[in-house]
Amino acid sequence: MGTNASKNSGSCHGGREGQLYVSLKMENFKIRRDLIPHVYGSVPITGSWDFSKALSMARESASMWELSFVVSPDHETLDFKFLLKPKYSNAPCVVEEGPNRLLTGGTLEEGDARSALFKIGGDEEVLEYKVFVKADIVSPFDLAASWRAYQENLQPSRVRGIPDVSINVAPNTGLEIGPASPLELDLEHYVVPAPSASAGIVYAANLTETPRSLPTSGIFSKNDALSGSSYGSSKAGVFSLDLSCKDLDTTVLDPVSDHPKCPPAPGMVESKSVGTFSPSPKQDGQKGLFVDRGVGSPRLVKSASAGAFTFDLKLDSETKKGMPAAAGAVAAAAVADQMLGPKEDSRLAIVLVGLPARGKTFTAAKLTRYLRWLGHETKHFNVGKYRRLKLGTNQSADFFRGDNPEGLEARNEVAALAMEDMIAWMQEGGQVGIFDATNSTKKRRNMLMKMAEGKCKGSKFALAKEEPCATMIEIIFLETICNDERIIERNIRLKIQQSPDYAEEPDFQAGMLDFKERLANYEKAYEPVEEGSYIKMIDMVSGQGGQIQVNNISGYLPGRIVFFLVNTHLTPRPILLTRHGESRDNVRGRIGGDAVLSEAGELYSKKLANFVEKRLKSERTASIWTSTLQRTILTASPIVGFPKIQWRALEEINAGVCDGMTYEEIKKNMPEEYESRKKDKLRYRYPRGESYLDVIQRLEPVIIELERQRAPVVVISHQAVLRALYSYFADRPLKEIPHIEVPLHTIIEIQMGVIGVQEKRYKLMD
């Protein structure tokens, strides 16, 4: 007899309204391939009992056929039968023996889960098919989300019998997880400490570049600053101050070593558009063009005189250290620029513009994190931080009046200090500087543009002949405009709670009044951006529409920035990251593969389902993302009530020829590969496989979609992939990615919102 027949009714779904999703399956291991199973019957399946209108069942595996459809949950009794249609002839169809099958309101009539019997050629042969019937009430949102995902051209899964988008049909087995896992009691029971480098709740401006142009002796007082003390300093020391975030390293170091990037070796110049070192121009006019294709792969060399490409297989240690963190499209863009002719080697300055409490600093912090993650050397320079270190905190609103000459001069001078620091950092090799201030007048913006002109003469990367450096600084103004009074009020409250400007103000209401007066002073003098290259974000912070206006924007990197800003918003929501349950290959210590779950992995999948139900019980618009490998799909299978979407981009790092091997086997059989990976896990690329940098490149669409989502997302993926995703949210340096701890059977909850990124970890199993 057939098994696994569903007995669902409306009551077992908590009275949810929606559509009835029905799945009919038939299985026969001795199936005759010339006979195709079909279903026919009453409305609403086919509309008649006509054989010619019967619906064909699709092959799910070698022995299983399946047909799914959706009907209204209040339909009249669904009356149907199975039949076999000849595939290559006009022979009569064979109808199953016995009475019609009845399905009413999602409940199969008693006995209708029986096997389907077919008599072939009279009574000479009888075929028996096991029948499986499932029915579930599916919300309109689930159906719509699944259809949208299907239309977005998701590629078919490599896992046989598992669709790319599921409709959350309840699993056949229960969710019993034993007495040791009572998730219904308290989720906090499973909380474990997050790594010490996690940001937590820290005011975004405190994570910006530490001023180096200020003296190291201490903070200027307000009186000293306004009495004519010199603000500038040529000292190179770094000003240190306890900002209650000592464990945070906001300086992006060289990905190869633990030390700041050193000047190139003699006879080398830096290609700033790619970030690699190549031989300096020789006297005979020969110029070399080198592009990284991955550790151990050939360099592409073009001789200026020969006009042809050759391959150089030698990679010295200095060249390896200079390999760019951002490869692929960035390197290709640099090659195109150089092949099309000489082009000024430019740096990009994103200059924020906008009134206070418009989300400038948070937008700047997100953009910095995104560009660093892609491998572009990026730093965030916050003028407010310079002002507080130079002039002290708790400046009154009068200090920000446009008709206060002393205050205006002091604010312009700290802005100039920050700009000088950013320019100096760019001359030393920095690629993208984000200049965070109100910059609310044309006069201030003109001052910044003039400072950026012709500042490269004397750079350490200039040619030996006392000629001006070709490096130019391209300025793009990024203006944030918000007209939603509710959002502005919320941002003002967060400002009073978090900003060091009000750390010494015990009266919250007094702080509110002072800040609103400061805001009024800025509004009187505010001039919208109409000059140069600019991006305007208008009412974009809520994620509910808005506009982005661009003017005179071109190039690869500015285009990526615009695309990122289009998809970002400040709506708070959690993102849950977890590895799949333990697989059989995990038990054997083998990498890669497409193994099923072990017993421990199956137990974790059930615990994870209970956790998600408990944690996201009020978030019915959440979704579950997996890779197309079956260990992630099987981990997600017990989770019900949410649409599930598969991403090829979420698949584990491709181990190439090492797929399925243990590290001991690699060490024994491929010692050179083993040592190469050990020396540089970030850039090491498995033969015919991937490196961590390759994984980052294919994960960029995932990051963009995570930024765009306004509902919670549960990502069930693999260790290397989750390391790369986690490093984005935690703003960890690229060199740390291969060493980030992402243990099995642990959930990392990332909370995204206006206060920044917070983290909490839950360990469901040891």
MIBA-116136 format. One line per 5 residues: their letters; for each residue x, y, z of C-alpha. Coordinates in nm, 3 decimals. Layout:
BEGIN
A) X/Y/Z  ...
//
This chain:
BEGIN
MGTNA) 0.000/0.000/0.000  0.106/0.361/-0.042  0.269/0.546/0.244  0.329/0.899/0.368  -0.016/1.024/0.278
SKNSG) -0.088/1.363/0.429  -0.385/1.410/0.659  -0.356/1.785/0.676  -0.661/1.995/0.736  -0.715/2.363/0.779
SCHGG) -0.687/2.334/1.156  -0.340/2.186/1.150  -0.207/2.503/0.987  -0.329/2.734/1.255  -0.616/2.857/1.039
REGQL) -0.381/3.019/0.788  -0.545/3.146/0.476  -0.391/3.064/0.143  -0.385/2.813/-0.139  -0.384/2.435/-0.112
YVSLK) -0.058/2.291/-0.245  -0.097/1.924/-0.345  0.187/1.690/-0.443  0.110/1.350/-0.599  0.388/1.096/-0.640
MENFK) 0.401/0.739/-0.776  0.693/0.500/-0.738  0.772/0.170/-0.912  1.124/0.028/-0.935  1.021/-0.197/-1.228
IRRDL) 0.866/0.088/-1.423  0.792/0.042/-1.792  0.950/0.335/-1.971  0.706/0.322/-2.263  0.416/0.412/-2.026
IPHVY) 0.398/0.765/-1.884  0.198/0.816/-1.560  -0.076/1.081/-1.584  -0.346/1.225/-1.359  -0.699/1.306/-1.477
GSVPI) -1.021/1.392/-1.302  -1.263/1.664/-1.204  -1.232/2.039/-1.172  -0.996/2.203/-1.091  -0.729/1.958/-1.211
TGSWD) -0.822/1.909/-1.577  -1.184/2.011/-1.605  -1.303/1.674/-1.740  -1.241/1.301/-1.739  -1.116/1.317/-2.096
FSKAL) -0.796/1.108/-2.141  -0.656/1.364/-2.385  -0.664/1.632/-2.116  -0.487/1.425/-1.851  -0.187/1.594/-1.689
SMARE) 0.148/1.426/-1.738  0.355/1.349/-1.427  0.722/1.451/-1.434  1.006/1.211/-1.365  1.167/1.298/-1.030
SASMW) 1.410/1.005/-1.026  1.461/0.673/-1.202  1.166/0.520/-1.018  0.958/0.820/-0.904  0.705/1.037/-1.091
ELSFV) 0.554/1.356/-0.950  0.281/1.613/-1.020  0.210/1.921/-0.808  -0.069/2.177/-0.835  -0.238/2.452/-0.637
VSPDH) -0.611/2.486/-0.574  -0.830/2.695/-0.347  -0.847/2.546/0.007  -1.229/2.567/0.005  -1.265/2.370/-0.319
ETLDF) -1.527/2.101/-0.357  -1.410/1.741/-0.333  -1.119/1.679/-0.568  -1.198/1.364/-0.764  -0.913/1.204/-0.959
KFLLK) -0.742/0.884/-1.076  -0.405/0.782/-1.222  -0.359/0.642/-1.572  -0.071/0.524/-1.792  -0.035/0.670/-2.142
PKYSN) 0.174/0.500/-2.410  0.469/0.716/-2.506  0.520/0.612/-2.868  0.189/0.468/-2.990  -0.182/0.536/-3.009
APCVV) -0.265/0.234/-2.794  -0.542/0.285/-2.538  -0.457/0.438/-2.201  -0.452/0.213/-1.896  -0.663/0.340/-1.602
EEGPN) -0.586/0.233/-1.246  -0.812/-0.023/-1.085  -1.054/0.063/-0.807  -1.269/0.363/-0.711  -1.183/0.728/-0.765
RLLTG) -0.955/0.903/-0.516  -1.110/1.188/-0.314  -0.932/1.489/-0.162  -1.148/1.729/0.039  -1.010/2.046/0.202
GTLEE) -0.658/1.905/0.201  -0.765/1.577/0.363  -0.735/1.252/0.172  -1.035/1.022/0.216  -0.966/0.709/0.419
GDARS) -0.800/0.439/0.212  -0.710/0.664/-0.080  -0.338/0.634/-0.009  -0.360/0.282/-0.149  -0.125/0.163/-0.421
ALFKI) -0.224/0.221/-0.781  -0.281/-0.107/-0.969  -0.278/-0.125/-1.349  -0.370/-0.430/-1.559  -0.170/-0.439/-1.880
GGDEE) -0.296/-0.645/-2.175  -0.601/-0.779/-2.001  -0.496/-0.976/-1.694  -0.154/-1.084/-1.821  0.052/-0.823/-1.632
VLEYK) -0.024/-0.615/-1.323  0.185/-0.306/-1.240  0.177/-0.174/-0.885  0.283/0.181/-0.800  0.323/0.312/-0.448
VFVKA) 0.131/0.637/-0.405  0.244/0.934/-0.195  0.008/1.230/-0.145  0.104/1.550/0.036  -0.111/1.857/0.093
DIVSP) -0.041/2.183/0.272  -0.193/2.529/0.300  0.049/2.781/0.147  0.023/3.154/0.207  -0.006/3.388/-0.094
FDLAA) 0.329/3.541/0.008  0.504/3.205/-0.010  0.362/3.140/-0.355  0.453/3.487/-0.481  0.805/3.471/-0.336
SWRAY) 0.865/3.130/-0.486  0.738/3.240/-0.827  0.957/3.553/-0.820  1.259/3.344/-0.734  1.177/3.103/-1.015
QENLQ) 1.145/3.387/-1.264  1.482/3.529/-1.161  1.638/3.251/-1.366  1.784/3.043/-1.085  1.980/2.759/-1.236
PSRVR) 1.856/2.402/-1.189  1.990/2.219/-0.889  2.251/1.950/-0.926  2.075/1.762/-0.649  1.837/1.521/-0.818
GIPDV) 1.479/1.544/-0.706  1.513/1.870/-0.510  1.369/2.184/-0.675  1.538/2.524/-0.669  1.242/2.679/-0.489
SINVA) 1.033/2.482/-0.244  0.689/2.570/-0.110  0.759/2.457/0.247  0.564/2.133/0.245  0.592/1.985/0.594
PNTGL) 0.838/1.695/0.615  0.714/1.343/0.663  0.898/1.291/0.990  0.838/1.483/1.309  1.070/1.739/1.462
EIGPA) 1.149/1.544/1.775  1.492/1.644/1.895  1.508/1.470/2.228  1.490/1.597/2.584  1.831/1.765/2.564
SPLEL) 1.716/2.047/2.334  1.409/2.226/2.472  1.428/2.529/2.240  1.080/2.631/2.345  1.219/2.734/2.684
DLEHY) 1.482/3.001/2.627  1.697/3.082/2.326  1.947/3.263/2.548  2.041/2.924/2.691  2.236/2.862/2.369
VVPAP) 2.419/3.196/2.350  2.799/3.174/2.332  3.051/3.460/2.333  3.125/3.615/1.998  3.489/3.672/1.890
SASAG) 3.652/3.968/2.062  3.700/4.152/1.731  3.325/4.184/1.676  3.215/4.546/1.658  2.907/4.540/1.879
IVYAA) 2.740/4.876/1.934  3.004/5.137/1.857  2.943/5.486/1.724  3.033/5.463/1.356  3.251/5.775/1.358
NLTET) 3.474/5.617/1.624  3.569/5.345/1.376  3.705/5.593/1.121  4.065/5.679/1.041  4.263/5.805/1.342
PRSLP) 4.404/6.153/1.267  4.779/6.153/1.217  4.822/6.524/1.145  4.739/6.620/1.503  5.011/6.648/1.771
TSGIF) 5.057/6.345/1.995  5.065/6.541/2.320  4.692/6.553/2.381  4.364/6.722/2.296  4.341/7.093/2.235
SKNDA) 4.096/7.267/2.463  3.820/7.476/2.317  3.975/7.799/2.443  4.319/7.716/2.305  4.173/7.630/1.970
LSGSS) 3.982/7.954/1.934  4.262/8.175/2.061  4.477/8.133/1.755  4.673/7.812/1.821  4.800/7.652/1.505
YGSSK) 4.586/7.361/1.400  4.827/7.212/1.148  5.120/6.985/1.218  5.375/6.813/1.004  5.443/6.542/1.263
AGVFS) 5.382/6.192/1.143  5.291/6.045/1.480  4.951/5.887/1.531  4.725/6.054/1.786  4.599/5.790/2.027
LDLSC) 4.284/5.813/2.237  4.080/5.554/2.425  3.753/5.534/2.232  3.622/5.229/2.420  3.697/5.009/2.120
KDLDT) 4.061/4.910/2.175  4.006/4.566/2.030  3.907/4.709/1.692  4.170/4.748/1.423  4.025/4.979/1.164
TVLDP) 4.341/5.010/0.955  4.350/4.773/0.659  4.697/4.622/0.658  4.870/4.453/0.371  4.689/4.120/0.321
VSDHP) 5.016/3.928/0.306  5.188/4.048/0.621  5.095/4.193/0.957  5.270/4.520/0.881  5.160/4.832/0.698
KCPPA) 5.231/4.837/0.330  5.596/4.919/0.261  5.734/5.118/-0.031  5.819/4.910/-0.336  6.164/4.770/-0.377
PGMVE) 6.420/4.966/-0.581  6.351/4.951/-0.947  5.979/4.891/-0.895  5.682/5.122/-0.935  5.329/5.055/-0.818
SKSVG) 5.047/5.021/-1.066  4.781/5.203/-0.867  4.489/5.101/-1.083  4.552/4.735/-1.010  4.763/4.742/-0.694
TFSPS) 5.046/4.523/-0.827  5.416/4.594/-0.853  5.581/4.577/-1.194  5.930/4.664/-1.322  5.983/5.035/-1.367
PKQDG) 6.020/5.173/-1.720  6.360/5.092/-1.868  6.576/5.331/-2.060  6.508/5.146/-2.382  6.142/5.231/-2.354
QKGLF) 6.021/4.878/-2.280  5.719/4.872/-2.050  5.577/4.564/-1.882  5.211/4.507/-1.800  5.145/4.244/-1.533
VDRGV) 4.805/4.112/-1.432  4.749/3.862/-1.152  4.550/3.553/-1.254  4.588/3.378/-0.918  4.876/3.231/-0.720
GSPRL) 5.080/2.996/-0.934  4.922/3.111/-1.260  5.109/3.289/-1.540  5.142/3.663/-1.564  5.029/3.832/-1.881
VKSAS) 5.309/4.046/-2.025  5.283/4.284/-2.317  5.587/4.437/-2.473  5.532/4.793/-2.590  5.749/4.740/-2.896
AGAFT) 5.642/4.389/-2.991  5.269/4.454/-2.951  5.212/4.093/-2.857  5.134/3.901/-2.538  5.367/3.640/-2.388
FDLKL) 5.354/3.442/-2.066  5.603/3.471/-1.782  5.576/3.179/-1.541  5.820/3.320/-1.284  5.670/3.473/-0.971
DSETK) 5.918/3.626/-0.731  5.826/3.686/-0.368  5.787/4.062/-0.406  5.543/4.019/-0.694  5.340/3.769/-0.494
KGMPA) 5.315/4.017/-0.210  5.194/4.280/-0.452  4.915/4.071/-0.596  4.587/4.261/-0.575  4.320/4.163/-0.330
AAGAV) 4.056/4.272/-0.580  4.106/4.071/-0.899  3.884/3.975/-1.189  3.683/4.270/-1.314  3.912/4.523/-1.144
AAAAV) 4.220/4.381/-1.313  4.036/4.358/-1.645  3.937/4.723/-1.619  4.300/4.819/-1.554  4.416/4.618/-1.856
ADQML) 4.157/4.787/-2.077  4.263/5.131/-1.955  4.629/5.067/-2.032  4.570/4.901/-2.369  4.351/5.188/-2.486
GPKED) 4.628/5.436/-2.420  4.786/5.635/-2.139  4.551/5.742/-1.865  4.610/5.937/-1.548  4.641/5.707/-1.247
SRLAI) 4.358/5.834/-1.028  4.239/5.796/-0.675  3.876/5.832/-0.576  3.749/6.062/-0.302  3.385/6.023/-0.197
VLVGL) 3.292/6.350/-0.026  2.973/6.328/0.182  2.730/6.621/0.177  2.418/6.665/0.385  2.254/6.808/0.693
PARGK) 2.313/6.639/1.029  2.099/6.332/1.118  2.061/6.227/0.753  2.259/5.903/0.783  2.586/6.027/0.629
TFTAA) 2.820/5.856/0.874  2.634/5.527/0.866  2.622/5.533/0.484  2.994/5.612/0.477  3.068/5.323/0.715
KLTRY) 2.867/5.077/0.504  3.033/5.191/0.183  3.377/5.163/0.343  3.303/4.810/0.458  3.178/4.708/0.113
LRWLG) 3.479/4.845/-0.077  3.728/4.697/0.169  3.559/4.359/0.135  3.595/4.376/-0.244  3.967/4.438/-0.194
HETKH) 3.990/4.813/-0.257  4.210/4.988/-0.003  3.957/5.225/0.154  3.954/5.452/0.458  3.683/5.658/0.623
FNVGK) 3.786/6.007/0.738  3.531/6.164/0.974  3.574/6.539/1.027  3.364/6.526/1.345  3.624/6.297/1.498
YRRLK) 3.899/6.543/1.404  3.697/6.828/1.557  3.646/6.642/1.884  4.013/6.550/1.913  4.125/6.901/1.824
LGTNQ) 3.865/7.119/1.996  3.706/6.893/2.252  3.347/6.775/2.281  3.027/6.948/2.388  3.057/7.241/2.150
SADFF) 2.737/7.441/2.184  2.502/7.506/1.893  2.644/7.861/1.859  2.973/7.709/1.744  2.794/7.585/1.428
RGDNP) 2.634/7.918/1.332  2.714/8.037/0.984  2.768/8.393/1.115  3.020/8.283/1.381  3.356/8.361/1.214
EGLEA) 3.567/8.191/1.481  3.360/7.875/1.475  3.354/7.872/1.093  3.732/7.913/1.074  3.789/7.638/1.330
RNEVA) 3.556/7.398/1.145  3.724/7.472/0.810  4.066/7.410/0.957  3.981/7.070/1.102  3.821/6.982/0.768
ALAME) 4.146/7.083/0.596  4.342/6.864/0.838  4.125/6.564/0.756  4.158/6.633/0.382  4.537/6.664/0.409
DMIAW) 4.552/6.331/0.590  4.339/6.167/0.322  4.553/6.310/0.041  4.873/6.195/0.213  4.727/5.847/0.257
MQEGG) 4.635/5.835/-0.113  4.987/5.940/-0.211  5.113/5.641/-0.017  4.893/5.401/-0.213  4.541/5.436/-0.073
QVGIF) 4.272/5.391/-0.335  3.936/5.523/-0.206  3.899/5.788/0.062  3.557/5.863/0.211  3.542/6.217/0.349
DATNS) 3.259/6.239/0.601  3.129/6.585/0.699  2.831/6.810/0.632  3.022/7.004/0.359  2.702/7.199/0.328
TKKRR) 2.825/7.509/0.140  2.976/7.559/-0.204  3.265/7.748/-0.045  3.362/7.446/0.167  3.333/7.208/-0.128
NMLMK) 3.542/7.440/-0.350  3.808/7.444/-0.078  3.824/7.064/-0.083  3.843/7.047/-0.462  4.130/7.298/-0.471
MAEGK) 4.318/7.099/-0.206  4.287/6.788/-0.423  4.437/6.960/-0.729  4.808/6.905/-0.801  4.885/6.747/-0.466
CKGSK) 5.090/6.459/-0.604  5.419/6.637/-0.673  5.686/6.496/-0.450  5.502/6.168/-0.390  5.724/5.870/-0.318
FALAK) 5.579/5.711/-0.632  5.682/5.999/-0.858  5.932/5.931/-1.135  6.298/5.995/-1.067  6.304/6.314/-1.278
EEPCA) 6.145/6.572/-1.048  5.831/6.557/-1.263  5.482/6.592/-1.112  5.321/6.259/-1.029  5.047/6.150/-1.269
TMIEI) 4.821/6.047/-0.981  4.506/6.258/-0.970  4.226/6.261/-0.715  3.877/6.230/-0.858  3.611/6.378/-0.631
IFLET) 3.252/6.253/-0.627  3.008/6.428/-0.396  2.760/6.197/-0.224  2.464/6.399/-0.095  2.212/6.240/0.142
ICNDE) 1.871/6.406/0.152  1.588/6.298/0.382  1.244/6.460/0.401  1.084/6.210/0.640  1.043/6.386/0.975
RIIER) 1.000/6.056/1.159  1.334/5.926/1.036  1.505/6.256/1.114  1.364/6.251/1.468  1.480/5.891/1.516
NIRLK) 1.829/5.978/1.393  1.848/6.278/1.624  1.764/6.060/1.924  2.030/5.807/1.824  2.277/6.093/1.784
IQQSP) 2.214/6.215/2.138  2.248/5.860/2.272  2.565/5.764/2.084  2.764/6.067/1.972  3.061/6.169/2.191
DYAEE) 2.939/6.528/2.139  2.672/6.459/2.403  2.852/6.205/2.619  2.886/6.459/2.899  2.530/6.591/2.869
PDFQA) 2.323/6.419/3.143  1.995/6.581/3.036  1.860/6.406/2.724  1.605/6.679/2.649  1.869/6.950/2.680
GMLDF) 2.081/6.757/2.430  1.784/6.731/2.194  1.721/7.105/2.205  2.088/7.185/2.148  2.116/6.948/1.852
KERLA) 1.800/7.082/1.691  1.939/7.433/1.727  2.263/7.315/1.566  2.059/7.161/1.284  1.870/7.488/1.233
NYEKA) 2.203/7.672/1.200  2.316/7.432/0.927  1.982/7.458/0.744  2.018/7.837/0.715  2.346/7.804/0.525
YEPVE) 2.282/7.480/0.335  2.343/7.477/-0.041  2.255/7.159/-0.236  2.521/7.009/-0.463  2.498/7.128/-0.822
EGSYI) 2.865/7.123/-0.919  3.105/6.854/-1.039  3.038/6.480/-1.027  2.777/6.384/-0.773  2.537/6.120/-0.648
KMIDM) 2.222/6.233/-0.467  2.040/5.988/-0.239  1.690/6.126/-0.186  1.473/5.956/0.079  1.661/5.629/0.032
VSGQG) 1.726/5.544/0.398  1.393/5.374/0.464  1.428/5.130/0.176  1.073/5.216/0.063  1.151/5.376/-0.269
GQIQV) 1.326/5.711/-0.295  1.548/5.839/-0.573  1.912/5.834/-0.673  2.037/6.106/-0.906  2.379/6.084/-1.069
NNISG) 2.571/6.344/-1.264  2.894/6.295/-1.459  2.960/5.947/-1.314  3.163/5.698/-1.518  3.412/5.418/-1.464
YLPGR) 3.407/5.074/-1.308  3.441/5.165/-0.941  3.201/5.465/-0.938  2.950/5.241/-1.115  2.984/4.973/-0.846
IVFFL) 2.935/5.236/-0.577  2.614/5.363/-0.739  2.484/5.006/-0.771  2.558/4.940/-0.403  2.388/5.260/-0.289
VNTHL) 2.078/5.183/-0.495  2.032/4.859/-0.301  2.119/4.970/0.052  1.891/5.102/0.327  1.877/5.129/0.707
TPRPI) 1.580/4.903/0.786  1.672/4.690/1.091  1.653/4.314/1.034  1.846/4.003/1.140  2.057/3.785/0.912
LLTRH) 2.126/3.433/1.043  2.434/3.253/0.914  2.493/2.883/0.976  2.683/2.596/0.826  2.496/2.286/0.718
GESRD) 2.465/2.003/0.965  2.758/1.769/0.991  2.791/1.563/0.670  2.935/1.217/0.619  3.235/1.376/0.448
NVRGR) 3.288/1.595/0.756  3.309/1.278/0.963  3.566/1.132/0.723  3.762/1.459/0.704  3.711/1.497/0.329
IGGDA) 3.678/1.838/0.164  3.421/1.933/-0.096  3.191/1.662/-0.223  2.813/1.642/-0.209  2.754/1.407/0.081
VLSEA) 2.435/1.367/0.281  2.408/1.447/0.651  2.539/1.228/0.928  2.316/1.137/1.223  2.449/1.442/1.410
GELYS) 2.377/1.658/1.106  2.019/1.534/1.086  1.971/1.611/1.455  2.105/1.964/1.398  1.863/2.019/1.108
KKLAN) 1.573/1.949/1.345  1.715/2.172/1.617  1.772/2.446/1.361  1.409/2.418/1.248  1.289/2.466/1.605
FVEKR) 1.529/2.757/1.652  1.412/2.936/1.337  1.048/2.882/1.432  1.113/3.029/1.777  1.339/3.316/1.666
LKSER) 1.140/3.423/1.358  0.788/3.334/1.470  0.673/3.694/1.418  0.871/3.737/1.092  0.661/3.550/0.839
TASIW) 0.825/3.736/0.549  1.163/3.578/0.622  1.328/3.345/0.371  1.575/3.056/0.380  1.876/3.058/0.144
TSTLQ) 2.088/2.749/0.074  2.346/2.635/-0.178  2.254/2.375/-0.437  2.451/2.106/-0.254  2.232/1.854/-0.079
RTILT) 2.387/1.889/0.268  2.255/2.245/0.291  1.920/2.159/0.134  1.872/1.867/0.371  1.964/2.089/0.667
ASPIV) 1.690/2.332/0.563  1.429/2.066/0.485  1.266/2.049/0.834  1.213/2.428/0.837  0.852/2.504/0.739
GFPKI) 0.657/2.822/0.684  0.922/3.010/0.485  1.019/3.011/0.116  1.351/2.841/0.044  1.578/2.958/-0.235
QWRAL) 1.893/2.794/-0.369  2.199/2.994/-0.476  2.484/2.847/-0.676  2.693/3.135/-0.543  2.656/2.991/-0.191
EEINA) 2.831/2.664/-0.281  3.150/2.570/-0.097  3.488/2.680/-0.231  3.574/2.465/-0.533  3.863/2.238/-0.433
GVCDG) 3.929/2.142/-0.796  4.138/1.827/-0.832  4.154/1.806/-0.450  3.778/1.762/-0.416  3.698/1.461/-0.201
MTYEE) 4.049/1.434/-0.055  4.158/1.474/0.306  4.427/1.729/0.395  4.656/1.440/0.488  4.612/1.294/0.141
IKKNM) 4.689/1.632/-0.016  5.000/1.666/0.201  5.119/1.319/0.100  5.034/1.323/-0.271  5.062/1.697/-0.352
PEEYE) 5.317/1.841/-0.105  5.386/2.155/-0.310  5.016/2.242/-0.323  4.983/2.174/0.048  5.271/2.410/0.132
SRKKD) 5.147/2.680/-0.107  4.805/2.678/0.058  4.963/2.684/0.403  5.169/2.994/0.316  4.881/3.202/0.177
KLRYR) 4.532/3.060/0.223  4.370/3.384/0.103  4.519/3.378/-0.247  4.588/3.008/-0.288  4.382/2.862/-0.568
YPRGE) 4.320/2.489/-0.580  4.431/2.339/-0.914  4.130/2.381/-1.143  3.945/2.522/-0.843  3.902/2.848/-0.653
SYLDV) 4.072/3.074/-0.402  3.907/3.272/-0.124  3.936/3.579/-0.346  3.739/3.396/-0.616  3.472/3.314/-0.358
IQRLE) 3.445/3.682/-0.262  3.389/3.780/-0.625  3.104/3.534/-0.678  2.947/3.633/-0.345  2.907/4.001/-0.437
PVIIE) 2.551/3.949/-0.576  2.463/3.771/-0.251  2.587/4.068/-0.047  2.393/4.313/-0.264  2.076/4.106/-0.221
LERQR) 2.131/4.078/0.157  2.164/4.457/0.171  1.847/4.497/-0.036  1.635/4.262/0.175  1.410/4.422/0.437
APVVV) 1.302/4.091/0.592  1.514/3.843/0.789  1.721/3.590/0.595  1.860/3.255/0.712  2.170/3.158/0.510
ISHQA) 2.262/2.788/0.530  2.593/2.744/0.352  2.952/2.625/0.391  3.257/2.722/0.595  3.460/2.918/0.335
VLRAL) 3.150/3.097/0.205  3.032/3.194/0.553  3.380/3.315/0.645  3.366/3.552/0.347  3.011/3.670/0.427
YSYFA) 3.088/3.715/0.796  3.402/3.918/0.717  3.184/4.163/0.524  2.947/4.229/0.813  3.222/4.230/1.078
DRPLK) 3.452/4.447/0.861  3.741/4.205/0.905  4.060/4.246/0.695  4.085/4.019/0.394  4.392/3.842/0.530
EIPHI) 4.186/3.717/0.826  3.909/3.553/0.620  4.061/3.202/0.591  4.111/3.192/0.969  3.770/3.313/1.091
EVPLH) 3.604/3.062/1.319  3.271/2.938/1.184  3.202/2.616/1.378  2.948/2.351/1.291  2.605/2.353/1.457
TIIEI) 2.634/2.721/1.552  2.416/3.013/1.439  2.568/3.357/1.389  2.299/3.624/1.408  2.392/3.953/1.244
QMGVI) 2.160/4.239/1.337  2.165/4.514/1.076  2.017/4.854/1.153  2.075/5.224/1.198  2.306/5.171/1.496
GVQEK) 2.541/4.954/1.292  2.607/4.581/1.289  2.574/4.368/1.602  2.645/3.999/1.647  2.515/3.717/1.863
RYKLM) 2.608/3.347/1.846  2.397/3.044/1.939  2.555/2.700/1.975  2.284/2.436/1.945  2.511/2.131/1.967
D) 2.862/2.050/2.086
//
